[in-house]
Structures are given as C-alpha cells and as structure tokens.
Amino acid sequence: MTEKELLYVQDALGHEQYFQTQCKETAGRIQDPELKSCVQQLSEKHRDLFQSFYGLLG
C-alpha cells in the first residue's frame, strides 16, 4: 500500500468512527422508535464500514 493510500484509509477510519459516534449519540436522544431504529442502523453501518477499512491495514 502506498503512503497516499494509507493516508486515505486512515482518513476514512476517522470519518467512519466520527459518524458512528454521532449516530449513537443522536439515537440516544431520539424519542420516536422508528426514527431511533433507523439511526441505530446507520450507526451499525458505519461500524461495519470502519471494520472494512481497518481490515485493509492488516
């Protein structure tokens, strides 16, 4: 992996971690069960994307 590619993966990891955190925090404040479920699913999606990007490093 080139240095530029590595920097891209590191940047993507940071973004996915940020989005996951934001979704978790937002889901904790939502009262509507359907909307809360949707945001929780987004959090899980960002967790999965984080794992995929992380897997590129190993």
MOPAC internal coordinates of N, CA, C and O (Angstrom, degrees):
PM7 1SCF
backbone

  N    0.0000 0     0.00 0     0.00 0    0    0    0
  C    1.4473 1     0.00 0     0.00 0    1    0    0
  C    1.5302 1   107.35 1     0.00 0    2    1    0
  O    1.2310 1   121.15 1   -47.49 1    3    2    1
  N    1.3169 1   115.41 1   132.51 1    3    2    1
  C    1.4592 1   119.07 1   179.16 1    5    3    2
  C    1.5301 1   110.29 1   -74.26 1    6    5    3
  O    1.2310 1   121.29 1   -14.77 1    7    6    5
  N    1.3250 1   115.14 1   165.23 1    7    6    5
  C    1.4607 1   119.66 1   179.16 1    9    7    6
  C    1.5256 1   110.89 1   -62.24 1   10    9    7
  O    1.2310 1   120.45 1   140.99 1   11   10    9
  N    1.3164 1   116.74 1   -39.01 1   11   10    9
  C    1.4608 1   120.79 1   179.48 1   13   11   10
  C    1.5303 1   110.89 1   -64.83 1   14   13   11
  O    1.2310 1   120.26 1   138.80 1   15   14   13
  N    1.3212 1   117.11 1   -41.20 1   15   14   13
  C    1.4625 1   120.87 1   177.90 1   17   15   14
  C    1.5230 1   110.85 1   -65.20 1   18   17   15
  O    1.2310 1   120.62 1   139.56 1   19   18   17
  N    1.3148 1   116.43 1   -40.44 1   19   18   17
  C    1.4591 1   121.04 1   178.24 1   21   19   18
  C    1.5249 1   110.66 1   -62.35 1   22   21   19
  O    1.2310 1   120.25 1   137.56 1   23   22   21
  N    1.3182 1   117.13 1   -42.44 1   23   22   21
  C    1.4654 1   120.73 1   177.73 1   25   23   22
  C    1.5255 1   111.13 1   -62.72 1   26   25   23
  O    1.2310 1   120.58 1   142.05 1   27   26   25
  N    1.3288 1   116.50 1   -37.95 1   27   26   25
  C    1.4590 1   120.30 1   177.60 1   29   27   26
  C    1.5288 1   110.72 1   -63.14 1   30   29   27
  O    1.2310 1   120.40 1   134.61 1   31   30   29
  N    1.3211 1   116.84 1   -45.39 1   31   30   29
  C    1.4666 1   120.88 1  -179.42 1   33   31   30
  C    1.5256 1   110.16 1   -63.83 1   34   33   31
  O    1.2310 1   120.50 1   137.31 1   35   34   33
  N    1.3330 1   116.65 1   -42.69 1   35   34   33
  C    1.4678 1   119.92 1   178.46 1   37   35   34
  C    1.5202 1   110.87 1   -61.83 1   38   37   35
  O    1.2310 1   120.15 1   138.93 1   39   38   37
  N    1.3101 1   117.31 1   -41.07 1   39   38   37
  C    1.4651 1   121.78 1   177.96 1   41   39   38
  C    1.5263 1   110.83 1   -63.89 1   42   41   39
  O    1.2310 1   121.08 1   136.44 1   43   42   41
  N    1.3279 1   115.54 1   -43.56 1   43   42   41
  C    1.4656 1   120.29 1   179.45 1   45   43   42
  C    1.5303 1   110.85 1   -64.03 1   46   45   43
  O    1.2310 1   120.23 1   141.55 1   47   46   45
  N    1.3290 1   117.17 1   -38.45 1   47   46   45
  C    1.4720 1   120.73 1   176.83 1   49   47   46
  C    1.5211 1   110.61 1   -59.87 1   50   49   47
  O    1.2310 1   120.57 1   134.95 1   51   50   49
  N    1.3065 1   116.51 1   -45.05 1   51   50   49
  C    1.4589 1   120.63 1   179.42 1   53   51   50
  C    1.5154 1   112.17 1   -62.08 1   54   53   51
  O    1.2310 1   120.62 1   137.70 1   55   54   53
  N    1.3244 1   116.42 1   -42.30 1   55   54   53
  C    1.4588 1   120.06 1   179.32 1   57   55   54
  C    1.5266 1   111.41 1   -64.31 1   58   57   55
  O    1.2310 1   120.63 1   133.97 1   59   58   57
  N    1.3184 1   116.40 1   -46.03 1   59   58   57
  C    1.4641 1   119.65 1  -178.45 1   61   59   58
  C    1.5275 1   111.24 1   -65.00 1   62   61   59
  O    1.2310 1   120.49 1   142.01 1   63   62   61
  N    1.3174 1   116.66 1   -37.99 1   63   62   61
  C    1.4640 1   120.02 1   178.08 1   65   63   62
  C    1.5306 1   110.02 1   -65.18 1   66   65   63
  O    1.2310 1   120.39 1   138.27 1   67   66   65
  N    1.3196 1   116.85 1   -41.73 1   67   66   65
  C    1.4592 1   121.78 1   178.18 1   69   67   66
  C    1.5309 1   110.76 1   -62.42 1   70   69   67
  O    1.2310 1   120.30 1   131.54 1   71   70   69
  N    1.3335 1   117.03 1   -48.46 1   71   70   69
  C    1.4634 1   120.52 1  -179.20 1   73   71   70
  C    1.5293 1   111.76 1   -62.66 1   74   73   71
  O    1.2310 1   120.35 1   140.93 1   75   74   73
  N    1.3124 1   116.94 1   -39.07 1   75   74   73
  C    1.4594 1   120.32 1   178.62 1   77   75   74
  C    1.5227 1   110.12 1   -63.00 1   78   77   75
  O    1.2310 1   120.36 1   134.44 1   79   78   77
  N    1.3171 1   116.91 1   -45.56 1   79   78   77
  C    1.4665 1   121.63 1   179.24 1   81   79   78
  C    1.5219 1   110.83 1   -61.19 1   82   81   79
  O    1.2310 1   120.53 1   134.65 1   83   82   81
  N    1.3142 1   116.59 1   -45.35 1   83   82   81
  C    1.4589 1   120.24 1  -179.43 1   85   83   82
  C    1.5214 1   111.47 1   -63.21 1   86   85   83
  O    1.2310 1   120.12 1   138.88 1   87   86   85
  N    1.3195 1   117.38 1   -41.12 1   87   86   85
  C    1.4634 1   120.67 1   178.87 1   89   87   86
  C    1.5278 1   111.16 1   -64.68 1   90   89   87
  O    1.2310 1   120.37 1   137.58 1   91   90   89
  N    1.3408 1   116.90 1   -42.42 1   91   90   89
  C    1.4583 1   120.07 1   178.72 1   93   91   90
  C    1.5273 1   110.73 1   -61.21 1   94   93   91
  O    1.2310 1   120.62 1   133.43 1   95   94   93
  N    1.3261 1   116.43 1   -46.57 1   95   94   93
  C    1.4584 1   120.49 1  -179.42 1   97   95   94
  C    1.5290 1   111.25 1   -63.68 1   98   97   95
  O    1.2310 1   120.56 1   138.44 1   99   98   97
  N    1.3073 1   116.53 1   -41.56 1   99   98   97
  C    1.4618 1   120.75 1  -179.47 1  101   99   98
  C    1.5260 1   110.58 1   -67.15 1  102  101   99
  O    1.2310 1   120.21 1   137.11 1  103  102  101
  N    1.3176 1   117.21 1   -42.89 1  103  102  101
  C    1.4699 1   120.90 1   179.23 1  105  103  102
  C    1.5239 1   110.53 1   -59.87 1  106  105  103
  O    1.2310 1   120.32 1   146.36 1  107  106  105
  N    1.3232 1   116.99 1   -33.64 1  107  106  105
  C    1.4539 1   120.57 1   179.24 1  109  107  106
  C    1.5211 1   113.70 1   -67.83 1  110  109  107
  O    1.2310 1   120.46 1   160.56 1  111  110  109
  N    1.3173 1   116.72 1   -19.44 1  111  110  109
  C    1.4688 1   120.94 1  -178.88 1  113  111  110
  C    1.5324 1   113.51 1  -101.35 1  114  113  111
  O    1.2310 1   120.50 1   170.55 1  115  114  113
  N    1.3259 1   116.65 1    -9.45 1  115  114  113
  C    1.4647 1   120.35 1  -176.10 1  117  115  114
  C    1.5264 1   110.16 1   -83.89 1  118  117  115
  O    1.2310 1   120.95 1   -45.44 1  119  118  117
  N    1.3179 1   115.78 1   134.56 1  119  118  117
  C    1.4623 1   121.93 1   179.83 1  121  119  118
  C    1.5290 1   112.45 1   -92.03 1  122  121  119
  O    1.2310 1   120.46 1   144.33 1  123  122  121
  N    1.3199 1   116.73 1   -35.67 1  123  122  121
  C    1.4621 1   121.22 1  -177.51 1  125  123  122
  C    1.5300 1   109.78 1   -68.66 1  126  125  123
  O    1.2310 1   119.91 1   -60.13 1  127  126  125
  N    1.3373 1   117.77 1   119.87 1  127  126  125
  C    1.4730 1   120.83 1  -175.48 1  129  127  126
  C    1.5320 1   113.97 1   -61.07 1  130  129  127
  O    1.2310 1   120.33 1   141.58 1  131  130  129
  N    1.3156 1   116.98 1   -38.42 1  131  130  129
  C    1.4647 1   119.93 1  -178.22 1  133  131  130
  C    1.5320 1   110.94 1   -68.56 1  134  133  131
  O    1.2310 1   120.69 1   135.49 1  135  134  133
  N    1.3106 1   116.29 1   -44.51 1  135  134  133
  C    1.4560 1   120.93 1   179.15 1  137  135  134
  C    1.5343 1   110.27 1   -67.66 1  138  137  135
  O    1.2310 1   120.57 1   140.19 1  139  138  137
  N    1.3240 1   116.51 1   -39.81 1  139  138  137
  C    1.4653 1   121.20 1   177.95 1  141  139  138
  C    1.5262 1   110.31 1   -59.64 1  142  141  139
  O    1.2310 1   120.25 1   136.14 1  143  142  141
  N    1.3159 1   117.13 1   -43.86 1  143  142  141
  C    1.4566 1   122.26 1   178.48 1  145  143  142
  C    1.5272 1   111.16 1   -61.23 1  146  145  143
  O    1.2310 1   120.71 1   138.31 1  147  146  145
  N    1.3114 1   116.24 1   -41.69 1  147  146  145
  C    1.4674 1   121.62 1   179.47 1  149  147  146
  C    1.5312 1   110.53 1   -61.88 1  150  149  147
  O    1.2310 1   120.39 1   134.41 1  151  150  149
  N    1.3233 1   116.87 1   -45.59 1  151  150  149
  C    1.4589 1   120.83 1  -179.09 1  153  151  150
  C    1.5309 1   110.56 1   -68.67 1  154  153  151
  O    1.2310 1   120.19 1   144.58 1  155  154  153
  N    1.3170 1   117.24 1   -35.42 1  155  154  153
  C    1.4681 1   120.09 1   176.00 1  157  155  154
  C    1.5237 1   110.77 1   -64.34 1  158  157  155
  O    1.2310 1   120.51 1   142.31 1  159  158  157
  N    1.3200 1   116.63 1   -37.69 1  159  158  157
  C    1.4654 1   120.43 1   177.00 1  161  159  158
  C    1.5277 1   110.68 1   -65.17 1  162  161  159
  O    1.2310 1   120.48 1   142.56 1  163  162  161
  N    1.3312 1   116.69 1   -37.44 1  163  162  161
  C    1.4605 1   120.07 1   176.24 1  165  163  162
  C    1.5238 1   110.70 1   -63.25 1  166  165  163
  O    1.2310 1   120.67 1   139.70 1  167  166  165
  N    1.3204 1   116.32 1   -40.30 1  167  166  165
  C    1.4588 1   120.86 1   178.01 1  169  167  166
  C    1.5283 1   110.33 1   -60.79 1  170  169  167
  O    1.2310 1   120.62 1   136.12 1  171  170  169
  N    1.3190 1   116.41 1   -43.88 1  171  170  169
  C    1.4648 1   120.95 1   178.58 1  173  171  170
  C    1.5265 1   111.29 1   -64.34 1  174  173  171
  O    1.2310 1   120.41 1   142.10 1  175  174  173
  N    1.3195 1   116.81 1   -37.90 1  175  174  173
  C    1.4675 1   121.25 1   178.51 1  177  175  174
  C    1.5233 1   110.08 1   -62.90 1  178  177  175
  O    1.2310 1   120.48 1   136.55 1  179  178  177
  N    1.3341 1   116.69 1   -43.45 1  179  178  177
  C    1.4559 1   119.94 1   179.31 1  181  179  178
  C    1.5315 1   111.16 1   -68.76 1  182  181  179
  O    1.2310 1   120.10 1   147.27 1  183  182  181
  N    1.3242 1   117.42 1   -32.73 1  183  182  181
  C    1.4689 1   120.62 1   174.60 1  185  183  182
  C    1.5261 1   109.81 1   -62.67 1  186  185  183
  O    1.2310 1   120.69 1   135.41 1  187  186  185
  N    1.3335 1   116.29 1   -44.59 1  187  186  185
  C    1.4624 1   121.06 1   179.73 1  189  187  186
  C    1.5321 1   111.52 1   -64.25 1  190  189  187
  O    1.2310 1   120.86 1   139.30 1  191  190  189
  N    1.3283 1   115.96 1   -40.70 1  191  190  189
  C    1.4586 1   119.68 1   178.15 1  193  191  190
  C    1.5285 1   110.93 1   -64.98 1  194  193  191
  O    1.2310 1   120.73 1   141.02 1  195  194  193
  N    1.3331 1   116.20 1   -38.98 1  195  194  193
  C    1.4547 1   120.76 1   176.55 1  197  195  194
  C    1.5237 1   109.78 1   -58.86 1  198  197  195
  O    1.2310 1   120.64 1   133.05 1  199  198  197
  N    1.3287 1   116.38 1   -46.95 1  199  198  197
  C    1.4644 1   120.66 1   179.94 1  201  199  198
  C    1.5285 1   111.49 1   -62.49 1  202  201  199
  O    1.2310 1   120.32 1   142.66 1  203  202  201
  N    1.3162 1   117.00 1   -37.34 1  203  202  201
  C    1.4590 1   120.35 1   178.74 1  205  203  202
  C    1.5277 1   110.79 1   -64.63 1  206  205  203
  O    1.2310 1   120.72 1   132.68 1  207  206  205
  N    1.3320 1   116.24 1   -47.32 1  207  206  205
  C    1.4626 1   119.89 1   178.42 1  209  207  206
  C    1.5337 1   110.56 1   -63.70 1  210  209  207
  O    1.2310 1   120.52 1   138.92 1  211  210  209
  N    1.3256 1   116.62 1   -41.08 1  211  210  209
  C    1.4572 1   120.81 1  -179.91 1  213  211  210
  C    1.5281 1   111.06 1   -62.33 1  214  213  211
  O    1.2310 1   121.50 1   143.96 1  215  214  213
  N    1.3180 1   114.74 1   -36.04 1  215  214  213
  C    1.4552 1   120.10 1   178.47 1  217  215  214
  C    1.5169 1   113.07 1   -62.49 1  218  217  215
  O    1.2310 1   120.18 1   154.99 1  219  218  217
  N    1.3185 1   117.26 1   -25.01 1  219  218  217
  C    1.4574 1   120.42 1   177.91 1  221  219  218
  C    1.5308 1   112.40 1   -68.37 1  222  221  219
  O    1.2310 1   121.06 1   158.98 1  223  222  221
  N    1.3235 1   115.57 1   -21.02 1  223  222  221
  C    1.4635 1   120.03 1  -177.93 1  225  223  222
  C    1.5176 1   112.49 1   -84.20 1  226  225  223
  O    1.2310 1   120.47 1   159.05 1  227  226  225
  N    1.3330 1   116.71 1   -20.95 1  227  226  225
  C    1.4615 1   119.61 1  -174.70 1  229  227  226
  C    1.4325 1   115.31 1   -94.27 1  230  229  227
  O    1.2310 1   120.10 1   180.00 1  231  230  229

